Amino acid sequence: MQEVNIESYLRDQVKKRGGKALKFISPGWRGAPDRIVLLPGARVAFVELKAPGEKLEPLQAKRAAELENLDFKVYCLDTIQKVDKFILEVFYGV
């Protein structure tokens, strides 16, 4: 499974539930997560997508920590199963 397939699946699953999984591009802030997920109820999550088994690069881990220090949730998803778990957590509190 390629990263692009996981990213498409995430986008589709979020959209089905009334959210937006927007491509997050931040010029001048390298290492930003791939997607900013806007959820009903004015909630926000950041998602870094990877191919199965891949890990965050050091700069990506630093950016994730910076966002988490601001009380944002940051997820690293590398499988369809992790996307499904993400959906359950952020939409249904499971």
C-alpha positions, 0 to 999 in steps of 0.5 A: 500500500502506498502513502497516496492510497492511505491519504486518499482513504483518510480524505474520503473517510473524513469527508463522509462524516462531514469533516475536511482533510485539507492538504497542509502546506506551510511555506517557511515551516518545513516538516509540517504535517501532511493534512489538517483535519477540520472536524465538526464542533470546531475541532482540529487534528493534524495528520502525517501520512506515511507508507506502511512501516515508515517513521517520522523524520526528525524534523517532522517529529519536532513539528509534531511536538511543537503542535502537541505543546500547543494542545493539538493532536498529531497523528502519524498514520501508515495503514488503513487500519490506523486511519480507521482507528483515527476515525473512531477516535476523532469522530466517535470518541472510541 
